[in-house]
């Protein structure tokens, strides 16, 4: 019995260590805002997405006219978000030719339709990851693009939001960890200012991530709303079924 | 053939219609035999919901599957996109898809509970051996069905999971590589694989599955249901010839099961509407990345319902093969020294074990891993002949038997947990202990199930009125 307990305990501690090492190779993810019911935030995010992401990345399973779900009219979509050749029922295709992209960046920019779902892990939601990733770029002259990233070291993508964010570099301090010296990430230092203040920048990335989270499953808010009614119905039905069962079974001795 | 029945001209139209049908098809007879006059023990408990629930989930899977096939495209180039199309552009497509994906996991939950019920109450014992065997065959079919269905979304986990599992077949000596090629239809998992898995998933396996479910129920209704006391209710009949402890399935258990269905649907719909991914366990995150044959994911894990068996596969390392060889040798020594077997039998045992050890050391540990994984499921078929306990139900068994079952359940869950995790040294060690326990539990049953002090089984079932 004791042995068994030992095994159980050791398997539990295994679980704990796994959690701790889940985001190895990166930093601990910040918690992203998740306001997929906030239409203003979604619309701002959609605008950022179309302006900054859609040049290289597609969202090939997402139709432009689905943006009606976040409060835009077809006219607004056509005027503000569509490229001249697109139709409002088209899916969101990147401007860039995939072959060119491969030549420029060494990798094909992934499709972003469900990126917020696919990047989830036990370290956090995919939104948390993207929120952290888009806020941890820094200048690194040793890289081809001149940029590097803390959440995704050696990433092929440059910091496309740099105009908004400005340039920053991470600050480390040397600390004793388990008896040997290690560089511990302490925070950021702004080198050149961007168009947005750090708070405004976080807000903007938050809106973009909110949009990405919504786009990964546009039905998600409908789903929850329907679900509430379904569960309320089933609660009533369960009560009826319970009393009906009792009525039938009272004869059985 | 039943006699042709005339009905009085005053009868209502409904009665006339029923009589017309009954003279041509045993409708009333079927209704009586399987519902209104099928006598089931009155002392069913919580665990007895799961049989009816597995039929419910089967129906959900078939109906949602029919609608999914209307929009899904089994083509490697567009399969992933067609699933997203269902999630976005098909009206209520997301609901149908989530019902199907949640249904897959729910199916295994209810079936594991259903099997556990059979295990602890001895529902596989005489005369219910065939009920149990049909059930095991259903479980096998279900595994095949789930495995092939999982390839269809054509995500990274679909692709690499299929790649890993099909590659296992190539570990079989001599025929392995050709067999794997036959299954895939190509040298890697590709469009050909997707198409044949689609075909098997939507028609071949479901046909077999439905046939087996019918056989399972016919066999059950022939011998009658077991119950938590393991008492044969047919042994005590009333003056009307019906079991005293039995009640008609309809209306008592149909009403009872409606309650069960309702509670089940509460849980089931809560998952569908509020957490369809269940933290990456029902819908794996990696599967939202389209399949990429050039990019192997860092960590490939099957979906949770396969992981106990996957753990056993991974636990079968070279060290484990040595341990198994030693166990085989020790059991041969035990047979020779301690049993009253005739010398011819002893010689056969020794030769058999020697051959087994040679084979164990000849073939790759990977092959034995496949044997262990398959054996863990095949073993279940033999359960009716492995259990030699004088009582059926765990209620009347010695207390330490209950502990053996409890440890079995805990280790099965631990194995499942370890199968989800990346391999680690301590994890492999625990999985090896779990694997040996799993096989020991079943293979040593003829010995341990007879030991200990059994409690007196009552003549009638124990039942407290509601």
Boltz contact constraints between the chains, C-beta under 6 A:
constraints:
  - contact:
      token1: [A, 7]
      token2: [B, 430]
      max_distance: 6.0
  - contact:
      token1: [A, 11]
      token2: [B, 414]
      max_distance: 6.0
  - contact:
      token1: [A, 11]
      token2: [B, 430]
      max_distance: 6.0
  - contact:
      token1: [A, 61]
      token2: [B, 84]
      max_distance: 6.0
  - contact:
      token1: [A, 114]
      token2: [B, 288]
      max_distance: 6.0
  - contact:
      token1: [A, 117]
      token2: [B, 288]
      max_distance: 6.0
  - contact:
      token1: [A, 118]
      token2: [B, 285]
      max_distance: 6.0
  - contact:
      token1: [A, 118]
      token2: [B, 288]
      max_distance: 6.0
  - contact:
      token1: [A, 118]
      token2: [B, 289]
      max_distance: 6.0
  - contact:
      token1: [A, 120]
      token2: [B, 285]
      max_distance: 6.0
  - contact:
      token1: [A, 219]
      token2: [B, 94]
      max_distance: 6.0
  - contact:
      token1: [A, 223]
      token2: [B, 273]
      max_distance: 6.0
  - contact:
      token1: [A, 227]
      token2: [B, 273]
      max_distance: 6.0
  - contact:
      token1: [A, 227]
      token2: [B, 274]
      max_distance: 6.0
  - contact:
      token1: [A, 230]
      token2: [B, 269]
      max_distance: 6.0
  - contact:
      token1: [A, 234]
      token2: [B, 265]
      max_distance: 6.0
  - contact:
      token1: [A, 234]
      token2: [B, 266]
      max_distance: 6.0
  - contact:
      token1: [A, 237]
      token2: [B, 262]
      max_distance: 6.0
  - contact:
      token1: [A, 238]
      token2: [B, 262]
      max_distance: 6.0
  - contact:
      token1: [A, 238]
      token2: [B, 263]
      max_distance: 6.0
  - contact:
      token1: [A, 241]
      token2: [B, 258]
      max_distance: 6.0
  - contact:
      token1: [A, 241]
      token2: [B, 259]
      max_distance: 6.0
  - contact:
      token1: [A, 241]
      token2: [B, 262]
      max_distance: 6.0
  - contact:
      token1: [A, 242]
      token2: [B, 259]
      max_distance: 6.0
  - contact:
      token1: [A, 244]
      token2: [B, 255]
      max_distance: 6.0
  - contact:
      token1: [A, 245]
      token2: [B, 255]
      max_distance: 6.0
  - contact:
      token1: [A, 245]
      token2: [B, 256]
      max_distance: 6.0
  - contact:
      token1: [A, 245]
      token2: [B, 259]
      max_distance: 6.0
  - contact:
      token1: [A, 248]
      token2: [B, 251]
      max_distance: 6.0
  - contact:
      token1: [A, 248]
      token2: [B, 255]
      max_distance: 6.0
  - contact:
      token1: [A, 249]
      token2: [B, 466]
      max_distance: 6.0
  - contact:
      token1: [A, 252]
      token2: [B, 42]
      max_distance: 6.0
  - contact:
      token1: [A, 253]
      token2: [B, 465]
      max_distance: 6.0
